[in-house]
Amino acid sequence: MDAADAQGGSLAIDLGSSNTVVAHQPATGGPPRLLHVPAYSHGDEPIIPTLLYCANDCTTAHLNSPRQPCLVGRQVIEAGLLETVNQPPPPPAALYYQFKRSIGARPRSEQVERAERGGALFLEHLWRALPWQTPPERLVLTAPVDAFAGYRRWLLDHGDSLPVPELALVDEPTAAAIGSGLPPGSHVLVVDLGAGTSDLALVQIQGGEGQARPISQLLRFKGNDLVRSSQHLRVARVVGKAGTAVGGRDLDQWIAAHMAPQATGPLPEAWIRAAEQLKCQLSANDQATVDVIQAEGGVTSWQLKRSTLEVLLERQGFIRLLDHLLKQVASAARREGLDLSSLTAVLPVGGTSCLPLVRRWLEQRLPGVPCCARQPLTAVAYGALALTPNVQVRDVLSRGVALRYWDRRQQAYCWHPLYWAGQPWPTESPLQIRLAPAHANQPALELVLAEVSADLRREVVFVDGQPQLVEEQSPAAGMNPWPTTFPPLPLPEQAQPGQDALLLAFSITDERHLHLQITSLLHGKHGKPGAELKGPLDLGPLR
């Protein structure tokens, strides 16, 4: 779909190391679709190479001088400017590529600041290339789970160039899992084989078992940046992770060197792109052919069989590398009491994960674990849209709310968060919690709520010798008693300790009130399973 055909709604940008994908959710509903940006997209595919070339240093403001135009995406490739990768252009010209992994990195350095400026300019040009008649109401971006806080700072610093009322951020593993149809609470092995790195991450997706389903984190609302928002950084919990700086581009180098064994020195960028085309074709075909322009001007036809490619990758140690990464993740999982054979699913993302060799490796190493590989290139973007509320957001909560429960293992009362500060309202779907009695013959359960207050702490860090204040979420949150008390919730007579007896469904209304629907899960004088006992109850307003 061309951008000109999309009006309003939500936009998701999955910024990748090698390629970027833009997805759109219409305001009127309907399925999300990828956007094709004719100026920047690669051929007829809705995929934009993550490349930026500036003839002048247009990431820095010049007095009395307008910004010079930049080349973005496929424009950089067609201009032959990728050939300058090994020979950077003289200043003030600059080529920005493979900058994603440096965004939000610590400690701060010139390389990190350069990558963040280039990344912000890339997004700005991409936004301007979308010819909206009705601009989208919200934009959601994706970030690596281990760099989420840094990405948040980056967007708050550079988000002014994106004139959208609502700006949100989600972590990539959660977006990929939701985009692949996996439920909240799943344990997922994300196998991300990107252009520059190979990363394996075992993550637990937020939500499930009575916990709130994951949502995107708002960074801007109604045009105002939430710089001092007390939102927790709600990301997938990483159980174990392992990675290496070997990615799809290295495979392309191996293929190009195999196809031109007599070549010496750095290989031409045109050859590496031709090798990438061979690799992509062999993901679906047994044999591939591409035409390659030689340095002297002639054209040579490269042909490669899938079986030859697989022998090449085995010889280069690619499978041994994946085995080593998987072993590290398995060790971390065992420390958490998890076994890889009990995973909800394995989720391959990135272009290299499409190779049949990789799919066979997953099947052999993780037999019986479902493989969700339906959308390896688009799952993150589609999931980001799914994590953005489709309802008309009225506002966001400044304080959270939690439910008190008895922890049998600790023999103490604990608090279970229902909604965090920053939660948009009204809610799209109820938050369900199952309750069980703590002891035999217990007649009722107490309903005790508290408002969660979270403070910001500030610490001083030194960047290039200069002190800067950094705000972080305080790890401890205070609990303020709910202003209203509630009568006990009666339990069925036959309810046993540890047996789910009541289903509580919480929701936030258009008036910002917390509502509760109570349903029986057991037979008894108070009703049969599935019978609504009380509700909806109005528990009072939220802040």
C-alpha positions as CSV (number, residue, x, y, z in Angstrom):
1,M,0.0,0.0,0.0
2,D,1.3,3.5,-0.8
3,A,1.5,6.0,2.0
4,A,-0.9,8.3,0.0
5,D,-3.7,5.7,0.5
6,A,-3.4,5.8,4.3
7,Q,-5.2,8.3,6.3
8,G,-5.0,9.0,10.1
9,G,-4.8,6.0,12.5
10,S,-1.6,4.6,14.0
11,L,1.8,4.2,12.4
12,A,4.5,1.8,13.5
13,I,8.2,2.1,12.5
14,D,10.4,-0.9,13.1
15,L,13.9,0.6,12.8
16,G,16.3,-2.2,11.9
17,S,20.1,-2.3,11.5
18,S,19.8,-3.1,7.8
19,N,16.2,-2.5,6.8
20,T,13.2,-0.5,8.2
21,V,9.5,-1.5,7.9
22,V,6.6,0.9,8.3
23,A,3.1,-0.4,9.1
24,H,-0.2,1.5,9.3
25,Q,-3.4,0.8,11.2
26,P,-6.4,2.7,9.7
27,A,-8.4,4.9,12.1
28,T,-11.6,3.2,10.8
29,G,-10.3,-0.3,11.7
30,G,-9.4,-3.2,9.5
31,P,-6.2,-5.1,9.3
32,P,-2.8,-3.4,9.4
33,R,-0.8,-3.1,6.2
34,L,2.8,-2.3,5.3
35,L,3.5,1.1,3.6
36,H,5.5,1.4,0.4
37,V,7.4,4.7,0.4
38,P,8.2,5.1,-3.3
39,A,11.1,7.5,-2.8
40,Y,13.0,5.2,-0.3
41,S,11.6,1.7,-0.5
42,H,13.7,-1.1,-2.0
43,G,12.2,-1.9,-5.4
44,D,8.6,-2.9,-5.2
45,E,8.9,-4.2,-1.7
46,P,7.7,-2.2,1.3
47,I,11.2,-2.4,2.9
48,I,13.4,0.6,3.3
49,P,17.2,0.2,3.6
50,T,18.4,1.8,6.9
51,L,20.8,4.2,5.1
52,L,21.3,8.0,5.2
53,Y,23.8,10.1,3.2
54,C,24.3,13.8,3.8
55,A,26.2,15.9,1.4
56,N,26.7,18.4,4.2
57,D,26.5,18.0,7.9
58,C,22.8,18.4,8.1
59,T,22.5,16.9,11.5
60,T,23.9,20.2,12.9
61,A,22.0,23.4,12.7
62,H,23.7,26.1,10.6
63,L,22.9,29.8,11.2
64,N,21.3,31.4,8.2
65,S,21.7,28.2,6.2
66,P,18.9,25.8,5.4
67,R,19.4,22.1,5.8
68,Q,20.8,20.4,2.7
69,P,18.8,17.5,1.3
70,C,19.8,14.0,2.2
71,L,19.6,10.7,0.4
72,V,17.6,8.0,2.2
73,G,17.1,4.3,1.8
74,R,17.5,3.0,-1.8
75,Q,18.5,6.4,-3.0
76,V,21.9,5.8,-1.2
77,I,22.3,2.5,-3.0
78,E,21.3,3.8,-6.5
79,A,23.8,6.7,-6.1
80,G,26.6,4.2,-5.5
81,L,27.4,5.8,-2.2
82,L,27.6,2.5,-0.3
83,E,31.0,2.1,-2.0
84,T,32.3,4.7,0.5
85,V,31.7,2.3,3.4
86,N,35.4,1.4,3.5
87,Q,36.4,4.9,2.5
88,P,34.3,7.4,4.4
89,P,33.5,10.6,2.5
90,P,35.4,13.7,3.5
91,P,33.7,16.1,5.9
92,P,31.2,17.6,6.0
93,A,29.6,14.8,4.0
94,A,28.6,11.8,6.1
95,L,27.2,8.3,5.5
96,Y,25.1,6.8,8.3
97,Y,24.6,3.0,8.3
98,Q,24.4,0.3,10.9
99,F,23.7,3.0,13.5
100,K,20.8,1.3,15.3
101,R,22.9,-0.6,17.9
102,S,24.7,2.6,19.1
103,I,21.4,4.4,19.8
104,G,20.9,4.9,23.6
105,A,24.2,3.1,24.4
106,R,26.2,3.8,27.6
107,P,28.7,5.2,28.2
108,R,28.1,8.2,26.0
109,S,30.6,8.7,23.3
110,E,31.1,10.6,20.0
111,Q,30.0,7.5,18.1
112,V,26.8,7.2,20.1
113,E,25.9,10.8,19.7
114,R,26.6,10.6,15.9
115,A,24.4,7.5,15.6
116,E,21.6,9.2,17.5
117,R,21.7,12.3,15.3
118,G,21.7,10.2,12.2
119,G,18.9,8.0,13.5
120,A,16.8,11.0,14.3
121,L,17.4,12.5,10.9
122,F,16.5,9.2,9.2
123,L,13.2,9.1,11.0
124,E,12.5,12.8,10.2
125,H,13.1,12.3,6.5
126,L,11.0,9.1,6.5
127,W,8.1,11.0,8.2
128,R,8.3,13.8,5.7
129,A,8.1,11.3,2.8
130,L,4.7,10.1,3.9
131,P,2.2,12.3,2.0
132,W,-0.6,12.4,4.5
133,Q,-3.8,14.2,3.8
134,T,-4.8,13.3,7.4
135,P,-1.7,12.7,9.5
136,P,-1.7,9.7,11.9
137,E,-2.8,10.4,15.5
138,R,0.0,8.2,17.0
139,L,3.4,6.8,16.1
140,V,4.8,3.8,17.9
141,L,8.5,2.9,17.5
142,T,10.3,-0.3,18.5
143,A,13.5,-0.7,20.6
144,P,15.8,-3.6,21.7
145,V,14.8,-4.8,25.1
146,D,18.3,-4.2,26.6
147,A,18.5,-0.6,25.3
148,F,14.9,0.4,26.0
149,A,15.7,3.1,28.5
150,G,18.3,4.6,26.2
151,Y,15.9,4.6,23.3
152,R,13.4,6.4,25.5
153,R,15.9,9.2,26.3
154,W,16.8,9.4,22.6
155,L,13.2,9.9,21.5
156,L,12.5,12.4,24.2
157,D,15.6,14.4,23.1
158,H,15.0,14.1,19.3
159,G,11.2,13.6,19.0
160,D,10.4,17.2,18.2
161,S,11.1,16.5,14.6
162,L,8.1,14.0,14.6
163,P,5.0,16.2,14.8
164,V,2.6,13.6,16.0
165,P,0.2,14.0,19.0
166,E,1.0,10.6,20.6
167,L,4.4,9.0,20.5
168,A,4.9,5.5,22.0
169,L,7.7,2.9,22.4
170,V,7.6,-0.9,22.7
171,D,10.3,-3.5,23.1
172,E,11.0,-5.7,20.1
173,P,10.6,-9.2,21.7
174,T,7.2,-8.3,23.0
175,A,6.1,-6.8,19.7
176,A,7.4,-9.8,17.8
177,A,5.5,-12.2,20.0
178,I,2.2,-10.3,19.9
179,G,2.6,-9.8,16.2
180,S,3.0,-13.6,15.8
181,G,-0.2,-14.2,17.7
182,L,1.4,-15.5,20.9
183,P,-0.5,-14.8,24.2
184,P,0.8,-12.6,27.0
185,G,2.7,-14.6,29.6
186,S,4.4,-16.8,27.0
187,H,8.1,-17.9,27.3
188,V,9.5,-17.3,23.9
189,L,13.0,-17.8,22.4
190,V,13.5,-15.0,20.0
191,V,16.1,-15.9,17.4
192,D,17.0,-12.5,15.8
193,L,19.4,-13.0,12.9
194,G,19.9,-9.5,11.7
195,A,22.3,-7.8,9.3
196,G,25.0,-7.0,11.9
197,T,24.4,-9.4,14.8
198,S,22.9,-12.7,15.8
199,D,21.0,-12.6,19.1
200,L,19.1,-15.3,21.0
201,A,16.9,-14.0,23.8
202,L,14.7,-16.1,26.0
203,V,12.0,-13.7,27.2
204,Q,8.8,-13.9,29.2
205,I,6.2,-11.6,27.6
206,Q,4.5,-9.3,30.1
207,G,1.0,-10.3,31.1
208,G,-0.9,-13.5,31.5
209,E,-1.9,-15.3,34.8
210,G,-3.7,-12.3,36.1
211,Q,-1.2,-9.7,35.0
212,A,-2.0,-6.8,32.8
213,R,-1.5,-7.4,29.1
214,P,1.4,-5.5,27.5
215,I,0.9,-2.1,26.1
216,S,3.1,0.5,24.4
217,Q,4.7,3.1,26.7
218,L,3.6,6.6,25.9
219,L,6.3,9.2,25.5
220,R,4.1,12.0,24.2
221,F,0.4,12.5,24.8
222,K,-1.8,15.3,23.4
223,G,1.4,16.9,22.1
224,N,3.1,17.1,25.4
225,D,6.3,15.1,26.1
226,L,6.0,12.9,29.2
227,V,9.5,13.7,30.3
228,R,8.8,13.3,34.0
229,S,6.2,10.5,33.6
230,S,6.3,8.0,36.5
231,Q,5.7,5.1,34.1
232,H,7.7,2.0,34.8
233,L,9.8,0.7,31.9
234,R,7.5,-2.1,31.1
235,V,9.4,-4.5,28.8
236,A,9.6,-8.2,28.4
237,R,11.6,-10.0,31.2
238,V,14.8,-11.4,29.7
239,V,15.5,-14.8,31.2
240,G,18.7,-15.4,29.2
241,K,20.4,-13.7,26.3
242,A,23.4,-14.4,24.1
243,G,24.7,-12.6,21.0
244,T,27.6,-12.0,18.7
245,A,28.6,-9.4,16.1
246,V,28.1,-11.8,13.3
247,G,25.1,-11.3,11.1
248,G,23.6,-11.5,7.6
249,R,26.2,-9.1,6.2
250,D,29.0,-11.5,7.2
251,L,27.1,-14.3,5.4
252,D,27.0,-12.1,2.3
253,Q,30.7,-11.5,2.6
254,W,31.3,-15.3,2.7
255,I,29.1,-15.8,-0.3
256,A,30.8,-13.1,-2.4
257,A,34.2,-14.4,-1.5
258,H,33.1,-17.9,-2.6
259,M,31.7,-16.6,-5.9
260,A,34.9,-14.6,-6.6
261,P,37.8,-16.7,-5.1
262,Q,40.5,-14.8,-7.0
263,A,39.5,-11.4,-5.5
264,T,41.9,-9.8,-3.0
265,G,41.3,-6.9,-0.6
266,P,37.9,-5.4,0.4
267,L,35.1,-6.8,-1.9
268,P,33.1,-4.2,-3.8
269,E,29.8,-3.3,-2.2
270,A,28.0,-4.3,-5.5
271,W,29.3,-7.8,-5.0
272,I,28.0,-8.0,-1.4
273,R,24.6,-6.8,-2.5
274,A,24.5,-9.4,-5.2
275,A,25.5,-12.1,-2.6
276,E,22.6,-10.9,-0.4
277,Q,20.2,-11.3,-3.4
278,L,21.5,-14.9,-3.8
279,K,20.9,-15.6,-0.1
280,C,17.4,-14.2,-0.3
281,Q,16.5,-16.2,-3.4
282,L,17.8,-19.4,-1.8
283,S,15.5,-18.9,1.2
284,A,12.7,-20.0,-1.1
285,N,14.4,-21.8,-4.1
286,D,17.0,-24.5,-4.6
287,Q,19.0,-22.4,-7.0
288,A,19.6,-18.7,-7.5
289,T,21.1,-16.5,-10.2
290,V,22.1,-12.8,-10.2
291,D,23.9,-10.6,-12.6
292,V,27.0,-8.8,-11.2
293,I,28.7,-5.8,-12.6
294,Q,32.4,-6.2,-12.6
295,A,34.9,-3.4,-11.8
296,E,36.0,-3.3,-15.4
297,G,32.4,-2.7,-16.6
298,G,31.4,-6.2,-17.7
299,V,28.5,-8.3,-16.4
300,T,29.0,-11.8,-14.9
301,S,26.2,-14.2,-13.9
302,W,26.6,-15.7,-10.5
303,Q,24.8,-19.0,-9.8
304,L,24.6,-20.8,-6.5
305,K,22.7,-23.9,-5.2
306,R,21.2,-24.0,-1.8
307,S,23.1,-27.2,-0.9
308,T,26.4,-25.3,-1.8
309,L,25.4,-22.4,0.4
310,E,24.6,-24.7,3.3
311,V,28.0,-26.4,3.0
312,L,29.7,-23.0,2.9
313,L,27.9,-21.8,6.1
314,E,28.7,-25.1,7.9
315,R,32.4,-24.7,6.9
316,Q,32.5,-21.1,8.1
317,G,31.2,-22.3,11.5
318,F,27.8,-20.6,11.4
319,I,25.9,-23.6,12.9
320,R,28.6,-24.0,15.6
321,L,28.1,-20.3,16.5
322,L,24.3,-20.8,16.8
323,D,24.9,-23.9,19.0
324,H,27.2,-21.9,21.3
325,L,24.6,-19.1,21.7
326,L,21.8,-21.6,22.4
327,K,24.0,-23.3,25.0
328,Q,24.5,-20.0,26.8
329,V,20.7,-19.3,26.8
330,A,19.9,-22.8,28.0
331,S,22.3,-22.4,31.0
332,A,20.6,-19.1,32.0
333,A,17.2,-20.8,31.6
334,R,18.2,-23.7,33.9
335,R,19.2,-21.1,36.6
336,E,15.6,-19.9,36.4
337,G,14.2,-23.4,36.6
338,L,13.2,-23.4,33.0
339,D,13.8,-26.0,30.3
340,L,13.9,-25.0,26.6
341,S,11.7,-28.0,25.7
342,S,8.9,-26.4,27.7
343,L,8.9,-23.1,25.8
344,T,5.7,-21.7,24.4
345,A,7.3,-21.0,21.1
346,V,10.5,-20.1,19.2
347,L,10.2,-16.9,17.2
348,P,12.7,-16.4,14.3
349,V,13.0,-12.8,13.1
350,G,15.3,-11.2,10.6
351,G,16.1,-12.1,7.0
352,T,18.7,-14.8,7.7
353,S,16.2,-16.7,9.8
354,C,14.3,-17.5,6.6
355,L,17.1,-19.8,5.4
356,P,16.0,-23.5,5.5
357,L,19.3,-24.4,7.2
358,V,18.3,-22.2,10.1
359,R,14.8,-23.7,10.3
360,R,16.2,-27.2,10.3
361,W,18.6,-26.2,13.1
362,L,15.7,-25.0,15.2
363,E,13.7,-28.1,14.6
364,Q,16.7,-30.4,15.6
365,R,17.8,-28.4,18.6
366,L,14.3,-27.7,20.0
367,P,12.1,-30.6,18.9
368,G,8.4,-30.2,19.8
369,V,8.6,-26.5,20.4
370,P,6.3,-24.6,18.0
371,C,8.0,-22.3,15.6
372,C,6.1,-19.1,14.8
373,A,7.7,-18.1,11.6
374,R,4.8,-16.7,9.6
375,Q,6.0,-13.1,9.5
376,P,9.8,-13.0,10.2
377,L,10.2,-9.5,8.7
378,T,6.9,-7.8,9.7
379,A,5.9,-9.4,13.0
380,V,7.6,-6.6,15.0
381,A,5.9,-3.8,13.2
382,Y,2.4,-5.5,13.3
383,G,2.9,-6.3,17.0
384,A,3.8,-2.7,17.7
385,L,0.4,-1.6,16.3
386,A,-1.4,-4.3,18.3
387,L,0.3,-3.1,21.5
388,T,-1.1,0.4,20.8
389,P,-4.6,0.9,22.1
390,N,-7.2,1.0,19.3
391,V,-9.7,2.8,21.4
392,Q,-9.8,6.6,21.5
393,V,-7.5,7.4,24.4
394,R,-8.9,10.0,26.7
395,D,-5.9,10.4,29.0
396,V,-3.3,8.5,30.9
397,L,-3.2,7.7,34.7
398,S,-0.8,9.6,36.8
399,R,-1.0,7.0,39.6
400,G,-1.2,3.2,39.4
401,V,-3.5,0.9,41.4
402,A,-2.7,-2.5,43.0
403,L,-4.6,-5.4,44.6
404,R,-3.6,-6.9,47.9
405,Y,-3.2,-10.7,48.1
406,W,-1.9,-13.3,50.5
407,D,1.3,-15.0,49.4
408,R,1.2,-18.5,50.9
409,R,4.9,-19.1,50.2
410,Q,6.0,-15.9,52.0
411,Q,3.2,-16.0,54.6
412,A,2.7,-12.3,54.1
413,Y,0.5,-9.8,52.3
414,C,1.8,-8.6,48.9
415,W,0.6,-6.2,46.2
416,H,-0.3,-7.2,42.7
417,P,-0.3,-4.3,40.2
418,L,-3.4,-3.8,38.2
419,Y,-2.6,-0.7,36.3
420,W,0.6,1.3,36.2
421,A,1.0,5.0,36.0
422,G,0.9,6.0,32.3
423,Q,-1.9,3.5,31.5
424,P,-4.1,4.9,28.8
425,W,-7.8,5.0,29.5
426,P,-10.5,3.9,28.8
427,T,-9.2,0.3,28.6
428,E,-9.8,-1.7,25.5
429,S,-10.4,-5.1,27.3
430,P,-10.9,-6.2,30.9
431,L,-7.9,-7.3,33.1
432,Q,-8.8,-10.7,34.5
433,I,-7.5,-12.0,37.9
434,R,-8.3,-15.4,39.4
435,L,-8.6,-15.7,43.1
436,A,-8.4,-18.7,45.4
437,P,-8.9,-19.2,49.2
438,A,-5.8,-19.3,51.4
439,H,-7.2,-21.9,53.8
440,A,-10.0,-24.4,54.1
441,N,-13.6,-23.3,54.9
442,Q,-12.7,-19.7,54.1
443,P,-16.1,-17.9,53.7
444,A,-14.9,-14.8,51.7
445,L,-12.0,-12.9,50.3
446,E,-11.1,-9.4,51.1
447,L,-11.0,-6.8,48.4
448,V,-8.2,-4.3,49.3
449,L,-6.9,-1.8,46.9
450,A,-4.1,0.8,47.1
451,E,-2.9,3.7,45.0
452,V,0.7,3.3,43.8
453,S,2.8,6.3,44.1
454,A,6.2,6.3,42.4
455,D,8.9,8.9,42.9
456,L,11.8,9.9,40.6
457,R,15.3,9.8,41.9
458,R,18.0,11.9,40.2
459,E,21.6,10.9,40.0
460,V,24.6,12.8,38.5
461,V,26.6,11.2,35.7
462,F,29.6,12.7,34.0
463,V,29.5,12.9,30.2
464,D,32.7,14.1,28.5
465,G,33.7,15.6,31.9
466,Q,30.5,17.5,32.3
467,P,28.0,16.6,35.0
468,Q,24.4,15.8,33.9
469,L,21.3,14.9,35.8
470,V,19.7,11.6,34.9
471,E,16.3,10.7,36.1
472,E,15.5,7.1,36.9
473,Q,12.5,5.3,38.2
474,S,12.8,4.7,41.9
475,P,12.8,0.9,42.6
476,A,10.4,1.3,45.5
477,A,6.9,2.5,45.2
478,G,4.7,3.6,48.1
479,M,1.2,2.2,48.6
480,N,-1.6,4.6,49.7
481,P,-4.8,3.0,50.9
482,W,-7.8,3.2,48.6
483,P,-10.2,5.9,50.0
484,T,-13.2,3.4,49.8
485,T,-13.5,0.1,51.6
486,F,-15.5,-2.8,50.1
487,P,-17.5,-5.7,51.5
488,P,-15.9,-9.2,51.5
489,L,-16.4,-11.3,48.3
490,P,-18.2,-14.5,49.3
491,L,-16.6,-17.8,48.2
492,P,-18.4,-21.1,47.2
493,E,-18.5,-23.5,50.2
494,Q,-16.5,-26.2,48.4
495,A,-13.6,-23.9,47.4
496,Q,-10.3,-25.4,48.5
497,P,-7.0,-23.7,49.2
498,G,-5.2,-23.0,46.0
499,Q,-8.3,-23.7,43.9
500,D,-9.4,-20.8,41.6
501,A,-12.8,-19.8,42.8
502,L,-13.5,-16.2,41.6
503,L,-12.7,-14.4,38.4
504,L,-12.3,-10.6,38.8
505,A,-12.5,-8.5,35.6
506,F,-11.2,-4.9,36.1
507,S,-11.7,-2.1,33.5
508,I,-11.3,1.7,33.3
509,T,-14.3,3.5,32.0
510,D,-14.7,6.6,29.9
511,E,-15.1,8.5,33.1
512,R,-11.8,7.2,34.5
513,H,-13.6,5.0,37.1
514,L,-12.3,1.6,38.0
515,H,-15.0,-1.0,37.4
516,L,-15.1,-4.7,38.6
517,Q,-17.1,-7.7,37.3
518,I,-17.1,-10.8,39.6
519,T,-17.7,-14.3,38.2
520,S,-18.0,-17.6,40.0
521,L,-15.6,-20.4,38.8
522,L,-17.2,-23.1,41.0
523,H,-20.7,-24.5,41.7
524,G,-22.3,-23.4,44.9
525,K,-25.2,-21.6,46.5
526,H,-23.7,-18.3,45.1
527,G,-24.1,-19.6,41.6
528,K,-22.9,-22.0,38.9
529,P,-19.6,-21.7,37.0
530,G,-19.6,-18.7,34.8
531,A,-22.4,-17.0,36.7
532,E,-21.9,-13.3,37.4
533,L,-22.0,-12.7,41.2
534,K,-21.6,-8.9,41.3
535,G,-21.2,-6.1,38.9
536,P,-20.2,-4.2,37.3
537,L,-19.2,-2.5,40.6
538,D,-17.9,1.1,40.5
539,L,-14.8,1.1,42.7
540,G,-14.3,4.8,42.4
541,P,-12.2,7.2,40.3
542,L,-8.5,6.8,39.4
543,R,-5.9,9.6,39.2
